[in-house]
Amino acid sequence: MSWLTNFVLPKIRAVVSKKDVPDNLWKKCPGCEQMLFHRELEANLDVCRNCGHHLRIGAVRRLQILFDDAAFSRIELPKTVADPLRFRDRRRYTDRLKEAQAAYGSGNDTVIVAHGRIGGRQAVVASFEFGFMGGSMGIAAGEAVLAAARLAVLQEAGLVVVPASGGARMQEGILSLMQMPRTIIAADMVKEAGLPYIVLLTDPTTGGVSASFAMVGDITLAEPGAIVGFAGARVIEETIREKLPEGFQRAEYLLDHGMVDLVVPRAELRATIGRLLGLLCDPQPKALPATPGAA
């Protein structure tokens, strides 16, 4: 019986039992609802091969796409007060923070700041993580944008900010709204140093983020289909009691109305930002060598 139990029976069970298939091998495109294989989707930079819809990506993935050879160095950000107002709604604010940090790392918040090279040019990137409480901007996010600006000035590098946010963080009340002028100050620091300040609008960029540093870039880029605006379309329709135009608050609509300089597919972002950094850092083209014998 031991031979049957220990050898034959496990073999039979291995043949007839149904293998468990991971549930994260396929992802449905929000645009066309096609099922996309995870490896193919990753190879295509999380852009749907059928309709071109740009799926939301995390902050670290964003840095890997933007920096040359996916090489960058993250910086340690200033420590901030975790729950300045001791806020509680249906749950304690501290519990929400702990849950988000369990997914993205202890001590992390909405913004990741890193430096490296883009198109061969030194750059500092502040990238928002929408998965962390909707990318909401609180004290920690404001400090991170300021830290990114200071680093850019110190390194004489361009600053690229990539917002993906639902706006100010309600759990921090007026303190979160104070980050709007603080981030404007951060942008001004970079501009006053004569350095490029580039903003890449991604899906979504709304609320207090869109009303502050996200709209004051020297150059404003956007990914295709990104929602950009202050209030939601439904709220605006209910307020003005009119039907909004098709594609309202989408990146392409903003481009047509002069609020965005370029709508750039994800695969072209690194080359485009690198080229812009080069043009803004060296606005004067180098003189060509004189041709021998030329008059």
C-alpha positions as CSV (number, residue, x, y, z in Angstrom):
1,M,0.0,0.0,0.0
2,S,2.9,2.4,0.7
3,W,4.1,2.1,-2.9
4,L,0.6,2.8,-4.2
5,T,0.0,5.6,-1.8
6,N,3.4,7.3,-2.0
7,F,4.1,7.0,-5.7
8,V,1.2,5.9,-7.9
9,L,-1.5,8.1,-6.3
10,P,0.4,11.4,-6.5
11,K,1.1,10.7,-10.2
12,I,-2.6,10.1,-10.9
13,R,-3.6,13.2,-9.0
14,A,-1.1,15.3,-10.9
15,V,-2.5,14.2,-14.3
16,V,-6.2,14.6,-13.5
17,S,-6.1,17.6,-11.2
18,K,-6.8,21.0,-12.7
19,K,-3.8,23.3,-12.6
20,D,-4.2,26.7,-11.0
21,V,-3.9,29.5,-13.5
22,P,-2.8,32.9,-12.1
23,D,-5.6,35.5,-12.5
24,N,-3.3,38.3,-13.5
25,L,-2.1,36.9,-16.9
26,W,-4.7,38.8,-18.8
27,K,-5.9,42.4,-18.6
28,K,-9.0,43.9,-20.1
29,C,-8.4,47.1,-22.1
30,P,-10.7,49.9,-20.7
31,G,-10.9,51.4,-24.2
32,C,-12.0,48.5,-26.4
33,E,-12.4,45.7,-23.8
34,Q,-10.1,43.3,-25.6
35,M,-8.2,40.9,-23.4
36,L,-4.4,41.6,-23.4
37,F,-1.7,39.1,-22.4
38,H,0.4,40.6,-19.6
39,R,3.8,40.0,-21.3
40,E,2.7,41.5,-24.6
41,L,1.1,44.5,-22.8
42,E,4.3,45.1,-20.8
43,A,6.4,44.9,-24.0
44,N,4.1,47.5,-25.5
45,L,4.6,49.9,-22.6
46,D,1.0,49.2,-21.3
47,V,-0.6,50.5,-24.5
48,C,-3.4,48.5,-26.1
49,R,-2.3,47.0,-29.4
50,N,-5.9,47.1,-30.7
51,C,-7.1,50.7,-30.0
52,G,-4.0,52.4,-28.7
53,H,-5.5,53.1,-25.3
54,H,-2.8,54.1,-22.7
55,L,-3.5,52.2,-19.5
56,R,-2.5,53.7,-16.2
57,I,0.9,52.8,-15.0
58,G,2.7,53.1,-11.6
59,A,5.3,55.7,-10.7
60,V,8.3,53.3,-10.8
61,R,7.2,51.9,-14.2
62,R,7.0,55.5,-15.4
63,L,10.5,56.2,-14.3
64,Q,11.8,53.1,-16.0
65,I,10.2,54.2,-19.3
66,L,11.5,57.8,-19.1
67,F,15.1,57.4,-18.0
68,D,17.8,56.2,-20.4
69,D,18.3,52.4,-20.1
70,A,15.8,52.5,-17.2
71,A,18.6,53.7,-15.0
72,F,17.9,56.2,-12.2
73,S,18.5,56.9,-8.6
74,R,15.7,57.6,-6.2
75,I,16.2,60.2,-3.4
76,E,15.1,60.0,0.2
77,L,12.3,62.5,0.7
78,P,11.7,64.7,3.8
79,K,9.7,63.1,6.6
80,T,6.4,64.8,7.3
81,V,3.7,64.6,10.0
82,A,1.6,61.5,9.1
83,D,-1.8,62.7,10.4
84,P,-1.7,66.4,11.3
85,L,-5.5,66.8,11.8
86,R,-6.1,63.4,13.4
87,F,-8.7,62.9,10.7
88,R,-11.3,60.2,10.6
89,D,-14.3,59.5,8.4
90,R,-15.5,55.9,7.9
91,R,-11.9,54.9,8.8
92,R,-8.9,56.5,10.4
93,Y,-6.6,58.4,8.1
94,T,-3.6,56.6,9.7
95,D,-5.2,53.2,8.7
96,R,-5.6,54.4,5.1
97,L,-2.0,55.4,5.0
98,K,-0.8,52.1,6.5
99,E,-2.8,50.2,3.9
100,A,-1.3,52.2,1.0
101,Q,2.2,51.9,2.4
102,A,1.8,48.2,2.8
103,A,1.3,48.0,-1.0
104,Y,4.0,50.6,-2.0
105,G,6.5,50.4,0.8
106,S,6.8,51.8,4.3
107,G,7.4,55.5,4.4
108,N,6.3,56.1,0.8
109,D,3.6,58.5,-0.3
110,T,2.2,59.7,-3.6
111,V,5.3,61.1,-5.2
112,I,8.6,59.4,-6.1
113,V,11.6,61.6,-7.0
114,A,14.5,60.3,-9.0
115,H,17.4,61.6,-11.1
116,G,19.3,60.3,-14.1
117,R,19.6,61.0,-17.8
118,I,16.9,61.4,-20.4
119,G,18.1,61.6,-24.0
120,G,21.6,62.0,-22.5
121,R,20.6,65.0,-20.6
122,Q,20.7,65.3,-16.8
123,A,17.1,65.3,-15.4
124,V,15.1,65.1,-12.2
125,V,11.7,63.5,-12.4
126,A,8.9,63.7,-9.8
127,S,6.4,61.0,-10.6
128,F,3.0,60.6,-9.0
129,E,1.6,57.2,-8.0
130,F,-2.2,57.2,-8.6
131,G,-2.6,53.9,-6.8
132,F,-1.5,55.6,-3.5
133,M,-4.8,57.1,-2.3
134,G,-5.7,58.3,-5.8
135,G,-2.4,60.2,-6.2
136,S,-3.8,62.8,-3.8
137,M,-1.6,65.8,-2.9
138,G,-0.9,66.2,0.8
139,I,2.0,67.6,2.7
140,A,4.3,64.8,1.7
141,A,3.6,65.4,-2.0
142,G,4.3,69.1,-1.6
143,E,7.6,68.4,0.1
144,A,8.5,65.9,-2.6
145,V,8.0,68.4,-5.4
146,L,10.0,71.0,-3.5
147,A,12.8,68.5,-3.0
148,A,12.8,67.7,-6.7
149,A,13.0,71.4,-7.5
150,R,15.9,71.9,-5.1
151,L,17.8,68.9,-6.5
152,A,17.2,70.1,-10.1
153,V,18.7,73.5,-9.2
154,L,21.6,71.9,-7.3
155,Q,22.4,69.6,-10.3
156,E,21.6,72.2,-12.9
157,A,19.2,69.7,-14.4
158,G,15.8,70.0,-16.0
159,L,12.8,69.1,-13.9
160,V,10.1,66.8,-15.3
161,V,6.9,66.5,-13.2
162,V,4.5,63.7,-14.1
163,P,1.1,64.2,-12.2
164,A,-1.5,61.5,-11.9
165,S,-3.8,62.7,-9.3
166,G,-7.4,63.2,-8.2
167,G,-6.4,66.5,-6.5
168,A,-5.8,67.6,-2.9
169,R,-5.9,65.1,-0.1
170,M,-9.1,65.8,1.9
171,Q,-7.8,64.1,5.0
172,E,-5.3,66.9,5.4
173,G,-7.8,69.7,4.9
174,I,-6.4,73.2,4.5
175,L,-2.8,71.9,4.8
176,S,-3.3,70.0,1.5
177,L,-4.5,73.1,-0.2
178,M,-1.4,75.0,1.0
179,Q,0.6,72.7,-1.2
180,M,-0.8,74.4,-4.3
181,P,1.2,77.6,-3.8
182,R,4.2,75.7,-2.4
183,T,4.4,73.6,-5.6
184,I,4.1,76.8,-7.7
185,I,7.1,78.2,-5.7
186,A,9.0,75.0,-6.5
187,A,8.3,75.5,-10.3
188,D,9.4,79.1,-10.0
189,M,12.7,78.1,-8.3
190,V,13.6,76.0,-11.4
191,K,12.6,78.7,-13.9
192,E,14.5,81.4,-12.0
193,A,17.6,79.2,-12.2
194,G,17.2,79.2,-16.0
195,L,16.4,75.5,-16.1
196,P,13.7,73.7,-18.1
197,Y,10.5,72.8,-16.3
198,I,8.5,70.2,-18.2
199,V,5.1,68.8,-17.2
200,L,3.8,65.5,-18.5
201,L,0.0,65.2,-17.9
202,T,-1.2,61.7,-17.5
203,D,-4.6,60.1,-16.8
204,P,-6.0,61.6,-14.6
205,T,-4.7,65.1,-13.7
206,T,-7.5,66.9,-11.8
207,G,-8.4,69.0,-8.8
208,G,-5.8,71.0,-7.0
209,V,-2.9,69.4,-8.9
210,S,-4.3,70.7,-12.2
211,A,-4.9,74.1,-10.6
212,S,-1.3,74.5,-9.5
213,F,2.1,73.2,-10.7
214,A,0.6,71.0,-13.5
215,M,-0.3,73.9,-15.7
216,V,2.7,76.2,-15.4
217,G,5.3,74.2,-17.3
218,D,7.6,75.8,-19.8
219,I,6.4,72.9,-22.0
220,T,3.2,70.9,-21.3
221,L,2.9,67.4,-22.7
222,A,0.1,64.9,-22.3
223,E,-0.4,61.3,-23.0
224,P,-3.1,60.4,-25.5
225,G,-6.6,60.2,-24.0
226,A,-5.6,61.6,-20.6
227,I,-8.3,63.2,-18.6
228,V,-7.2,66.7,-17.5
229,G,-9.3,69.2,-15.7
230,F,-10.3,70.7,-12.4
231,A,-13.9,69.5,-11.7
232,G,-15.4,66.4,-13.2
233,A,-17.5,66.6,-16.4
234,R,-20.7,65.5,-14.7
235,V,-20.3,68.3,-12.1
236,I,-19.7,70.9,-14.8
237,E,-22.7,69.7,-16.7
238,E,-25.0,69.9,-13.7
239,T,-23.6,73.4,-12.9
240,I,-24.0,75.0,-16.3
241,R,-26.9,72.8,-17.3
242,E,-25.5,72.2,-20.8
243,K,-24.2,69.2,-22.6
244,L,-20.4,69.3,-22.9
245,P,-18.6,68.7,-26.2
246,E,-17.4,65.3,-27.2
247,G,-14.0,64.5,-25.7
248,F,-14.2,67.4,-23.3
249,Q,-11.2,67.4,-20.8
250,R,-9.3,64.8,-22.9
251,A,-5.7,65.6,-23.9
252,E,-6.6,66.0,-27.6
253,Y,-9.3,68.5,-26.7
254,L,-6.9,70.5,-24.6
255,L,-4.4,70.4,-27.4
256,D,-6.9,71.9,-29.9
257,H,-7.7,74.7,-27.4
258,G,-4.1,75.7,-26.7
259,M,-3.8,74.3,-23.1
260,V,-1.3,71.5,-24.1
261,D,1.7,71.9,-26.3
262,L,2.0,68.3,-27.5
263,V,0.2,65.0,-27.2
264,V,2.9,62.3,-27.2
265,P,2.4,58.5,-27.4
266,R,4.2,56.7,-24.5
267,A,6.7,55.1,-26.8
268,E,7.9,58.5,-27.9
269,L,8.1,60.2,-24.6
270,R,11.7,59.6,-23.7
271,A,13.0,60.8,-27.1
272,T,10.6,63.8,-27.1
273,I,11.5,64.9,-23.5
274,G,15.2,64.4,-24.2
275,R,15.0,66.5,-27.3
276,L,13.1,69.3,-25.4
277,L,15.7,69.3,-22.7
278,G,18.4,69.7,-25.2
279,L,16.6,72.6,-26.9
280,L,15.8,74.4,-23.7
281,C,19.3,73.9,-22.2
282,D,21.1,74.8,-25.3
283,P,18.8,77.2,-27.2
284,Q,21.6,78.5,-29.4
285,P,22.7,75.9,-32.1
286,K,26.4,75.3,-32.3
287,A,28.1,77.0,-35.2
288,L,29.1,74.7,-38.0
289,P,32.8,74.5,-38.8
290,A,33.9,76.7,-41.7
291,T,34.3,75.0,-45.1
292,P,37.8,75.3,-46.5
293,G,37.8,77.6,-49.6
294,A,34.4,79.1,-48.8
295,A,34.0,82.8,-49.6
